[in-house]
Amino acid sequence: MTWLICPICGSDQVAKVATDPNLYLCKSCKKKIKKNQLKKL
């Protein structure tokens, strides 16, 4: 199992993003991005 960190805030509480299988974000950053639509980071 690979330990991933959120590329935005560095949190290790990440989950796979449904719209992008290669992207892992923590819940708080995921919420922020959802508001701004998921554009390429």
C-alpha distance matrix in Angstrom:
0.0 3.8 6.5 9.3 12.9 15.9 18.0 21.1 21.0 18.1 16.8 13.2 13.9 13.0 13.1 13.6 17.3 19.1 21.6 19.3 16.0 15.1 15.9 13.9 16.4 17.1 19.6 22.6 22.2 21.6 24.9 26.7 25.8 26.6 30.1 30.4 29.2 26.1 27.5 25.7 24.4
3.8 0.0 3.8 6.1 9.8 12.9 14.7 17.9 18.0 14.9 14.2 10.9 12.4 11.2 12.0 12.4 15.8 18.2 20.3 17.6 14.7 13.1 13.5 11.6 14.0 15.1 18.1 20.7 19.9 19.6 23.1 24.5 23.4 24.8 28.1 28.1 27.0 23.8 24.9 22.9 21.3
6.5 3.8 0.0 3.7 6.8 10.2 12.4 15.4 14.9 11.7 10.7 7.3 9.3 8.9 10.7 12.1 15.3 18.2 20.3 17.9 15.6 13.8 13.2 10.5 12.1 12.5 15.7 17.9 17.3 17.6 21.0 22.2 21.6 23.2 26.2 26.4 25.8 22.9 24.0 22.2 20.2
9.3 6.1 3.7 0.0 3.8 6.8 8.8 11.9 11.9 9.1 8.7 6.1 8.2 6.8 8.8 9.9 12.7 15.9 17.6 15.1 13.4 11.3 10.0 7.4 8.8 9.8 13.3 15.4 14.2 14.6 18.1 19.0 18.2 20.0 23.0 22.9 22.4 19.4 20.4 18.6 16.5
12.9 9.8 6.8 3.8 0.0 3.7 6.1 8.6 8.2 5.3 5.4 4.4 7.1 6.3 9.4 11.0 13.0 16.6 18.0 15.7 14.9 12.7 10.4 7.5 7.4 7.9 11.6 12.9 11.6 12.8 16.1 16.5 16.1 18.4 21.0 20.8 20.9 18.2 19.1 17.5 14.8
15.9 12.9 10.2 6.8 3.7 0.0 3.8 5.4 5.7 4.7 5.2 6.2 7.5 6.0 8.8 10.3 11.1 14.9 15.9 14.0 14.0 12.1 9.0 6.3 4.7 5.7 9.3 10.0 8.1 9.5 12.8 12.8 12.4 14.9 17.4 17.1 17.4 15.0 16.0 14.7 11.9
18.0 14.7 12.4 8.8 6.1 3.8 0.0 3.8 6.0 5.7 8.1 9.6 11.3 9.6 11.8 12.3 12.5 16.2 16.3 14.0 14.5 11.9 9.0 7.9 7.0 8.9 12.2 12.2 9.4 11.0 14.2 13.4 12.4 15.4 17.5 16.5 16.8 14.2 14.3 12.5 9.3
21.1 17.9 15.4 11.9 8.6 5.4 3.8 0.0 3.8 6.0 8.2 10.9 12.0 10.8 13.1 14.0 13.5 17.2 17.0 15.4 16.7 14.6 11.2 10.0 7.7 8.7 11.3 10.1 7.1 9.7 12.2 10.6 10.3 13.7 15.2 14.2 15.3 13.5 13.7 12.6 9.1
21.0 18.0 14.9 11.9 8.2 5.7 6.0 3.8 0.0 3.8 5.6 9.1 10.4 10.4 13.5 15.3 15.4 19.1 19.6 18.2 19.0 17.1 13.7 11.6 8.8 8.2 10.7 9.2 7.5 10.8 12.8 11.6 12.4 15.5 16.8 16.4 17.9 16.4 17.1 16.3 12.9
18.1 14.9 11.7 9.1 5.3 4.7 5.7 6.0 3.8 0.0 3.8 6.4 8.9 9.3 12.8 14.8 15.7 19.5 20.4 18.5 18.6 16.4 13.5 11.0 9.1 8.6 11.9 11.4 10.1 12.8 15.3 14.7 15.2 18.1 19.8 19.5 20.5 18.5 19.2 17.9 14.5
16.8 14.2 10.7 8.7 5.4 5.2 8.1 8.2 5.6 3.8 0.0 3.8 5.5 7.0 10.7 13.4 14.8 18.4 19.9 18.5 18.4 16.8 13.8 10.5 8.3 6.4 9.4 9.6 9.4 11.7 14.0 14.3 15.2 17.5 19.5 19.9 20.8 18.9 20.3 19.5 16.5
13.2 10.9 7.3 6.1 4.4 6.2 9.6 10.9 9.1 6.4 3.8 0.0 3.8 5.6 9.2 12.1 14.4 17.8 19.8 18.2 17.2 15.8 13.4 9.8 8.8 7.3 10.4 11.8 11.8 13.2 15.9 16.8 17.3 19.2 21.6 22.2 22.5 20.3 21.8 20.8 18.1
13.9 12.4 9.3 8.2 7.1 7.5 11.3 12.0 10.4 8.9 5.5 3.8 0.0 3.8 6.9 10.5 12.6 15.8 18.2 17.2 16.4 15.8 13.2 9.4 7.9 5.4 7.5 9.7 10.6 11.3 13.6 15.3 16.0 17.2 19.8 20.9 21.1 19.2 21.3 20.9 18.6
13.0 11.2 8.9 6.8 6.3 6.0 9.6 10.8 10.4 9.3 7.0 5.6 3.8 0.0 3.8 6.9 9.1 12.4 14.6 13.5 12.7 12.2 9.5 5.8 4.8 4.0 6.9 9.6 9.4 9.2 12.3 14.0 13.9 15.0 18.0 18.8 18.4 16.2 18.3 17.7 15.8
13.1 12.0 10.7 8.8 9.4 8.8 11.8 13.1 13.5 12.8 10.7 9.2 6.9 3.8 0.0 3.8 6.4 9.1 11.9 11.2 10.1 10.7 8.5 5.3 5.6 6.0 7.3 10.8 10.6 9.0 12.0 14.3 13.7 14.0 17.3 18.4 17.3 15.0 17.5 17.2 16.1
13.6 12.4 12.1 9.9 11.0 10.3 12.3 14.0 15.3 14.8 13.4 12.1 10.5 6.9 3.8 0.0 3.8 6.2 8.8 7.8 6.4 7.5 6.1 4.5 6.6 8.7 9.9 13.1 12.1 9.7 13.0 15.1 13.5 13.6 17.3 17.8 16.1 13.3 15.6 15.2 14.8
17.3 15.8 15.3 12.7 13.0 11.1 12.5 13.5 15.4 15.7 14.8 14.4 12.6 9.1 6.4 3.8 0.0 3.8 5.6 5.4 6.1 7.7 5.7 5.7 6.7 9.2 9.7 12.3 10.8 7.8 10.8 12.8 10.7 10.3 14.1 14.5 12.5 9.7 12.4 12.5 12.7
19.1 18.2 18.2 15.9 16.6 14.9 16.2 17.2 19.1 19.5 18.4 17.8 15.8 12.4 9.1 6.2 3.8 0.0 3.8 5.5 6.2 9.3 8.5 9.3 10.5 12.6 12.4 15.1 13.9 10.4 12.7 15.0 12.7 11.3 15.0 15.7 12.9 10.6 13.4 14.1 15.1
21.6 20.3 20.3 17.6 18.0 15.9 16.3 17.0 19.6 20.4 19.9 19.8 18.2 14.6 11.9 8.8 5.6 3.8 0.0 3.8 6.6 9.1 8.5 10.5 11.7 14.4 14.3 16.3 14.4 11.1 13.2 14.7 11.7 10.4 13.9 13.8 10.6 8.0 10.4 11.2 13.0
19.3 17.6 17.9 15.1 15.7 14.0 14.0 15.4 18.2 18.5 18.5 18.2 17.2 13.5 11.2 7.8 5.4 5.5 3.8 0.0 3.8 5.5 5.5 8.4 10.5 13.8 14.7 16.7 14.3 11.6 14.6 15.6 12.5 12.3 15.8 15.2 12.3 8.9 10.3 9.8 11.2
16.0 14.7 15.6 13.4 14.9 14.0 14.5 16.7 19.0 18.6 18.4 17.2 16.4 12.7 10.1 6.4 6.1 6.2 6.6 3.8 0.0 3.8 5.6 7.9 10.9 14.1 15.4 18.0 16.0 13.5 16.7 18.2 15.4 15.3 19.0 18.6 16.0 12.6 14.0 12.9 13.8
15.1 13.1 13.8 11.3 12.7 12.1 11.9 14.6 17.1 16.4 16.8 15.8 15.8 12.2 10.7 7.5 7.7 9.3 9.1 5.5 3.8 0.0 3.8 6.7 10.1 13.7 15.8 18.0 15.5 13.8 17.4 18.2 15.4 16.3 19.7 18.9 16.7 13.0 13.6 11.7 11.9
15.9 13.5 13.2 10.0 10.4 9.0 9.0 11.2 13.7 13.5 13.8 13.4 13.2 9.5 8.5 6.1 5.7 8.5 8.5 5.5 5.6 3.8 0.0 3.8 6.6 10.3 12.4 14.4 11.8 10.2 13.9 14.6 12.0 13.2 16.6 15.9 14.2 10.7 11.7 10.1 9.6
13.9 11.6 10.5 7.4 7.5 6.3 7.9 10.0 11.6 11.0 10.5 9.8 9.4 5.8 5.3 4.5 5.7 9.3 10.5 8.4 7.9 6.7 3.8 0.0 3.8 7.0 9.6 11.9 10.0 8.8 12.6 13.7 12.1 13.3 16.7 16.6 15.5 12.4 14.0 12.9 11.6
16.4 14.0 12.1 8.8 7.4 4.7 7.0 7.7 8.8 9.1 8.3 8.8 7.9 4.8 5.6 6.6 6.7 10.5 11.7 10.5 10.9 10.1 6.6 3.8 0.0 3.8 6.5 8.2 6.3 5.8 9.5 10.5 9.6 11.2 14.2 14.4 14.1 11.7 13.5 13.1 11.2
17.1 15.1 12.5 9.8 7.9 5.7 8.9 8.7 8.2 8.6 6.4 7.3 5.4 4.0 6.0 8.7 9.2 12.6 14.4 13.8 14.1 13.7 10.3 7.0 3.8 0.0 3.8 5.7 5.6 6.0 8.7 10.2 10.6 12.1 14.6 15.6 15.8 14.1 16.3 16.3 14.2
19.6 18.1 15.7 13.3 11.6 9.3 12.2 11.3 10.7 11.9 9.4 10.4 7.5 6.9 7.3 9.9 9.7 12.4 14.3 14.7 15.4 15.8 12.4 9.6 6.5 3.8 0.0 3.8 5.6 5.0 6.3 8.8 10.0 10.4 12.7 14.5 14.8 13.9 16.7 17.5 15.9
22.6 20.7 17.9 15.4 12.9 10.0 12.2 10.1 9.2 11.4 9.6 11.8 9.7 9.6 10.8 13.1 12.3 15.1 16.3 16.7 18.0 18.0 14.4 11.9 8.2 5.7 3.8 0.0 3.8 5.4 5.2 6.5 8.8 10.0 11.2 13.0 14.2 13.9 16.4 17.5 15.5
22.2 19.9 17.3 14.2 11.6 8.1 9.4 7.1 7.5 10.1 9.4 11.8 10.6 9.4 10.6 12.1 10.8 13.9 14.4 14.3 16.0 15.5 11.8 10.0 6.3 5.6 5.6 3.8 0.0 3.8 5.3 5.0 6.1 8.5 10.0 10.7 11.9 11.1 13.1 13.9 11.7
21.6 19.6 17.6 14.6 12.8 9.5 11.0 9.7 10.8 12.8 11.7 13.2 11.3 9.2 9.0 9.7 7.8 10.4 11.1 11.6 13.5 13.8 10.2 8.8 5.8 6.0 5.0 5.4 3.8 0.0 3.8 5.5 5.2 6.0 8.7 9.9 10.0 9.0 11.8 13.0 11.8
24.9 23.1 21.0 18.1 16.1 12.8 14.2 12.2 12.8 15.3 14.0 15.9 13.6 12.3 12.0 13.0 10.8 12.7 13.2 14.6 16.7 17.4 13.9 12.6 9.5 8.7 6.3 5.2 5.3 3.8 0.0 3.8 5.5 5.1 6.5 8.9 9.7 10.2 13.2 15.2 14.2
26.7 24.5 22.2 19.0 16.5 12.8 13.4 10.6 11.6 14.7 14.3 16.8 15.3 14.0 14.3 15.1 12.8 15.0 14.7 15.6 18.2 18.2 14.6 13.7 10.5 10.2 8.8 6.5 5.0 5.5 3.8 0.0 3.8 5.5 5.4 6.7 8.8 9.6 11.7 13.8 12.4
25.8 23.4 21.6 18.2 16.1 12.4 12.4 10.3 12.4 15.2 15.2 17.3 16.0 13.9 13.7 13.5 10.7 12.7 11.7 12.5 15.4 15.4 12.0 12.1 9.6 10.6 10.0 8.8 6.1 5.2 5.5 3.8 0.0 3.8 5.2 4.9 5.8 5.9 8.1 10.2 9.4
26.6 24.8 23.2 20.0 18.4 14.9 15.4 13.7 15.5 18.1 17.5 19.2 17.2 15.0 14.0 13.6 10.3 11.3 10.4 12.3 15.3 16.3 13.2 13.3 11.2 12.1 10.4 10.0 8.5 6.0 5.1 5.5 3.8 0.0 3.8 5.4 4.9 6.0 9.3 12.1 12.2
30.1 28.1 26.2 23.0 21.0 17.4 17.5 15.2 16.8 19.8 19.5 21.6 19.8 18.0 17.3 17.3 14.1 15.0 13.9 15.8 19.0 19.7 16.6 16.7 14.2 14.6 12.7 11.2 10.0 8.7 6.5 5.4 5.2 3.8 0.0 3.8 5.5 8.2 10.6 13.8 13.8
30.4 28.1 26.4 22.9 20.8 17.1 16.5 14.2 16.4 19.5 19.9 22.2 20.9 18.8 18.4 17.8 14.5 15.7 13.8 15.2 18.6 18.9 15.9 16.6 14.4 15.6 14.5 13.0 10.7 9.9 8.9 6.7 4.9 5.4 3.8 0.0 3.8 6.5 7.7 11.0 11.1
29.2 27.0 25.8 22.4 20.9 17.4 16.8 15.3 17.9 20.5 20.8 22.5 21.1 18.4 17.3 16.1 12.5 12.9 10.6 12.3 16.0 16.7 14.2 15.5 14.1 15.8 14.8 14.2 11.9 10.0 9.7 8.8 5.8 4.9 5.5 3.8 0.0 3.8 5.9 9.5 10.8
26.1 23.8 22.9 19.4 18.2 15.0 14.2 13.5 16.4 18.5 18.9 20.3 19.2 16.2 15.0 13.3 9.7 10.6 8.0 8.9 12.6 13.0 10.7 12.4 11.7 14.1 13.9 13.9 11.1 9.0 10.2 9.6 5.9 6.0 8.2 6.5 3.8 0.0 3.7 6.6 8.1
27.5 24.9 24.0 20.4 19.1 16.0 14.3 13.7 17.1 19.2 20.3 21.8 21.3 18.3 17.5 15.6 12.4 13.4 10.4 10.3 14.0 13.6 11.7 14.0 13.5 16.3 16.7 16.4 13.1 11.8 13.2 11.7 8.1 9.3 10.6 7.7 5.9 3.7 0.0 3.8 6.1
25.7 22.9 22.2 18.6 17.5 14.7 12.5 12.6 16.3 17.9 19.5 20.8 20.9 17.7 17.2 15.2 12.5 14.1 11.2 9.8 12.9 11.7 10.1 12.9 13.1 16.3 17.5 17.5 13.9 13.0 15.2 13.8 10.2 12.1 13.8 11.0 9.5 6.6 3.8 0.0 3.8
24.4 21.3 20.2 16.5 14.8 11.9 9.3 9.1 12.9 14.5 16.5 18.1 18.6 15.8 16.1 14.8 12.7 15.1 13.0 11.2 13.8 11.9 9.6 11.6 11.2 14.2 15.9 15.5 11.7 11.8 14.2 12.4 9.4 12.2 13.8 11.1 10.8 8.1 6.1 3.8 0.0
